[in-house]
Amino acid sequence: MSKILGNKALFLDRDGVINEDTGYVCDIADFKFREGIFDVLRKFCELGYKLIVVTNQSGIGRGYYTQKQFEILNDHMLGEFKKRGVNITKVYFCPHAPEASCECRKPKPKMILDAALEFGIDLEGSVMIGDKPSDVLAGQNAGVGQNFLLDGQNFKSVNDVYEYMKKEKLL
């Protein structure tokens, strides 16, 4: 599939990658964008990457917040990106708790595969950035060519990944 389709994507987890992960973030007041995220995502856009968020939101399934609360926060996030010239192509989310054993929760690849079909994405030419091993596994399980873990040591931010890819001529 990846050789037939042409668009490249940057798949991003949300909490811990786009915003600070303070645990079950569901209110705008608690949503703090990571430093430099707007500038670096604009650079990926300029290089032709579609920006796609793939996020587990088990707080919905666990009853910590509602899907409506998630949608309100998501709209806020997308609005802030748009104001700064960053187009997020789409946000895919899994609302299920881990014990639901659904097909969409990372590390299963369903959200990424759905995006690939919807937007004609070349998975082999795409990138996944997450802050948990399950994010990287989802990318690998989907056949994403470059998968990066923000582990706080090798990579602390999306910008670190961008700089690494630039230095290694992967962009």
N, C-alpha and C positions, 0 to 999 in steps of 0.2 A: 504493500500500500504506500509506503513512504516515498518510493521512487516516482510514483505516478503523480502525486500531488505536489503543488509548487510553493505554497506559502510557508514561511518559517515563523515560528511562534516562540515567545518567551512565556513559559508557564511559571506562575508564581503562586506560592502559598500566600495566605494573607497574614495571619497573626504570627509575628516574629520575623516577617520578611518585609511586608509593606508597612505594618504598624508594630508598635511595641506590644509584646504579648504579656499582658498582665493577668491572663486567665479569664476565659469566657467573656471576652469584650463584646458588649451589646449596646452600650450607650455612647452617643456622640461625645459626651464629656470625657469619657475614658479612652477615646480613640486618638492615639498620638502617632502621627506618621513618623517613620524612621528617618533620621537625618539623611538628606541627599537623595531621597527616593524619587522626587519629581524630576530632578536633573538627569539622573541615570536612566530612568524609564523613557524620558524624552530622547536620549541618545539611542536607545534600542529602537524606538519608533522611527527615528531618522535613518536607521540602518535597514528598515523594512520589516521589522519584527511585529507581528500581531501580539498584543499583550493580553494574556488570558489568565485569570485568577482561578485556581482550583483549591478549594478550601473545605476541610472537614469542619462542620459546625455542630458538634455533638451536644452543645448546650441546648439546642432546640429539642433534640430527642430526649434529653435528660430533664427537660422542663425548666431550665434555668432562665430561658428567655423564649419568646415566640418567634415564629418565622416572620411575622410582621415587624417585630423589633429589628430582626436581621435585615430585612428589606429597607427599613428606614436608614439604618446605619450604612448599608451598601449604597443607597442613593446619595448619601452625604459623601462617602468616599469617592464615588464616581464623579460627583459634582466638583470636588476639590481637585481631582486630576484634570478634569475638563478645563477648569479655570486657569490651570497652569500649562495648558497645551499638550496634555497627555491623554491619548485615547485608549481606554481599556476596551478591548474588543468585546469581552463578555466575562461574567463571573459565573462559574459553576460551583455549586456547593452541595455537600452531603449533609442533610439535617439529622441523620440517624446516630443513635448512640452505638458504641462499638458492639455491644451485645446483640444488636439487631441483625448482624451478619448480612448487611445489604451488599449490593454489587457496586455501589458508588463510593464507598469510603476508601480513602487511600490507606494502605498501599495498593489496593486494586486500581486498575488503570481506566475505569469506565469514564470518568470525567474528561480525561485527556483524550481518550479515543472518540468520545462524543464530539469534542471540540475539533478534532482532526477531520471528522466527517463533515461537520457543519461548515467549516471554514477552509477546507481543502489544504490541510497542513501537511507538510513534509516533516514527519516526526524525526527522521534521522538528522535533518538539518536544524532541528529545534533545540531549545534549552529549557531545563527545569531547574528552578531554584527553590529550595525549602529549608526549613530549620529543624526538621525531624527526619530520622531515617525513613519513615513511612513515605515522606514526600519524594525522596530520591528513589525509593523502591517503586513508587507509582510511575515515575518517569521511566525507569528501566523496564518495568513490566509493559509499558506502552510502546517501547522502542524509541524513546527520545534519545537523541544522539549525545547530548552533553547534560549531565546531571550534577548539580552542585549543592552541597550541604553547608549552610551557614552554621558552622560549629563553634564559632567564637575564637578559633585559632587560625586555621588556614583561610577561612573566609568569614568576615564579621558582618558584611553587608552586600547588597546587590552591587554596589559600586566596586567592592573588592573583586567580585566575579567579573564585572565588566573590564576592569583594569587587567586582570589575569588573561581574559580572552583576547584582549587587544594585544598584550605583550606576546602571547603565544600565537598570534595571527589566526585566531579561531573566529574572528568576526568578519 
